[in-house]
Amino acid sequence: MTWEVFYLICFAVGLALTVLSLAGGFHHHVHFGLHRLHAGHAHATGSRGVSPVNGFTLTAFLCWFGGAGYLLERHGGLVTPAILAFAMLSGLAGGMLIFWFLAKVLAPHDKALTAEETEMTGVIGRVSGTIRADGTGEILFSQNGARRSSPARSDNGQPIARDIEVVVMRYERGVAYVRRWDEISGGESLSTNMGGAQT
């Protein structure tokens, strides 16, 4: 294997991982990644922060290292050790740039949700998929400013039609157990302003 091929492979792997991350939803990957980075760094240092060595910075390093190395090897006219050194510096610069972006731009706005903010019991929503007797349907609700859905079952085993307002009585193994709001409120209807969900 020549150095030129080696650099090209590094660049291709870094680029493929970047494209894969974008195709899977960049925001989701960054948000999930930041939570993992916060957890890992806090465990190691006892504080909240972004580790400089993570999947994002490694991907950037591969892209910049491989790209710079390939171009210098093909067109630079330098000796192999010099090309390797410049490629390493380029890779480190790319990784540092991504790290700066994560630490200074994204991390300050990243917020870990508390147990209270994700508590399902007491959440009010609307049935979006009919809940049959002893069957599973779906509800829509709003939580932390975002519209969400969840599999749902009737808490008392009675069917609940679509568009009926419900309240979550308990949440087990990813399923919300709900009752009709009018049963709990004595027949009073809950006005919803999103056609679907309130907390």
Salt bridges, closest charged atoms under 4 A:
GLU4 OE2 - ARG74 NH1 2.84
ASP110 OD1 - HIS31 ND1 3.09
ASP110 OD1 - HIS35 NE2 3.95
ASP110 OD2 - HIS38 NE2 3.36
ASP110 OD2 - ARG48 NH2 3.82
GLU117 OE2 - LYS111 NZ 2.77
ASP155 OD1 - ARG170 NE 3.03
ASP155 OD2 - ARG179 NE 3.10
GLU165 OE2 - ARG126 NH2 3.31
GLU172 OE2 - ARG170 NH1 3.06
ASP182 OD2 - ARG180 NH2 2.99
